[in-house]
């Protein structure tokens, strides 16, 4: 077999990125209304950058090409899950069993459990994680979509630990799809103290930090390195994010490998 040659001039030292299936440096994208035809071309070029795909908010319920999209992602070895808002809608209407049947019928193996919009007692959240974890891989989102003084940094840490102990594969730290809530303030600044507090007791590899904007991505990458797990990445931003991970943008020019 002929050995592949390194292209002339490609001599830069960059962040070492792991090949799929990755256990660190995950990129979880959010797909809200990307046309199927466009998605074919995007994944054809950039599927190697993607580890998980979320059909965001409650959009999966009304996505006209739902089964086709699920199959397309599967063809590129990308598991699909639905936004936590859809879980919350079913739960709020006391139809959780119907939701689980919906996922099962579609062959979905991942489920996001959250209470970003509704109020749920912590004990109830744990009960649900333990229940659905018998048949699905669980992502638990921690944090609120609207700023509230009632949700303290200690609440963030405790709920994150509890969710992982209950069987969640990952905890997703809420950042909304605008990076101005949850772990960010209204001006889009990352709460570094909160992140450090959570990481004092939680393995970074078990967290997925939502970072939907280029600014939020650069803040998280500069804090935690190019191999941090990131979520809520818009499909069309895949090459930009990967460039930021590897220090190929001015905002992350001096980024370390991390982890």
SULDAKA-V160682 format. One record per backbone hydrogen bond with DSSP energy under -0.5 kcal/mol. NH is the residue of the N-H (numbers start at 1). CO is the residue of the C=O. Records with the same first field share a line. If there is no record, write none. Layout:
NH = CO / CO
//
This chain:
10 = 7
11 = 9
14 = 12
17 = 15
25 = 227
28 = 230
29 = 27 / 52
30 = 233
31 = 54
32 = 30
35 = 33
39 = 35
40 = 36
41 = 37
42 = 38
43 = 39
44 = 40
45 = 41
46 = 42
47 = 43
49 = 46
50 = 47
51 = 27
52 = 27
53 = 79
54 = 29
55 = 53 / 81
56 = 31 / 54
59 = 56
61 = 58
62 = 59
63 = 59
66 = 63
69 = 65
70 = 66
71 = 67
72 = 68
73 = 69
74 = 70
75 = 71
76 = 72 / 73
77 = 74
78 = 73
79 = 51 / 77
81 = 53
83 = 55
86 = 57 / 83
87 = 83
88 = 84
89 = 85
90 = 86
91 = 87
92 = 88
93 = 89
94 = 91
95 = 90
99 = 95
100 = 96
101 = 97
102 = 98
103 = 99
104 = 100
105 = 101
106 = 102
107 = 103 / 104
108 = 103
110 = 80
111 = 137
113 = 111 / 139
124 = 121
125 = 121
126 = 122
127 = 123
128 = 124
129 = 125
130 = 126
131 = 127
132 = 128
133 = 129
134 = 131
135 = 132
136 = 132
137 = 109
138 = 136
139 = 111
140 = 170
141 = 113 / 139
142 = 172
145 = 116
151 = 148
152 = 150
156 = 152
157 = 153
158 = 154
159 = 155
160 = 156
161 = 157
162 = 158
163 = 159
164 = 160
165 = 161
166 = 162
167 = 164
168 = 163
169 = 138
170 = 138
171 = 206
172 = 140
173 = 171 / 208
174 = 142 / 172
179 = 175
180 = 175
181 = 175
182 = 144
183 = 174
184 = 181
185 = 189
188 = 185
191 = 183
192 = 190
195 = 191
196 = 192
197 = 193
198 = 194
199 = 195
200 = 196 / 197
201 = 198
202 = 198
206 = 203
207 = 204
208 = 171
209 = 229
210 = 173 / 208
211 = 231
217 = 213
218 = 214
219 = 215
220 = 216
221 = 217
222 = 218
223 = 219
224 = 220
225 = 221
226 = 256
227 = 257
228 = 225
230 = 26
231 = 209
233 = 28
235 = 30
237 = 234
238 = 235
241 = 237
242 = 238
243 = 239
244 = 240
245 = 241
246 = 242
247 = 244
248 = 243
252 = 249
253 = 250
255 = 252
//
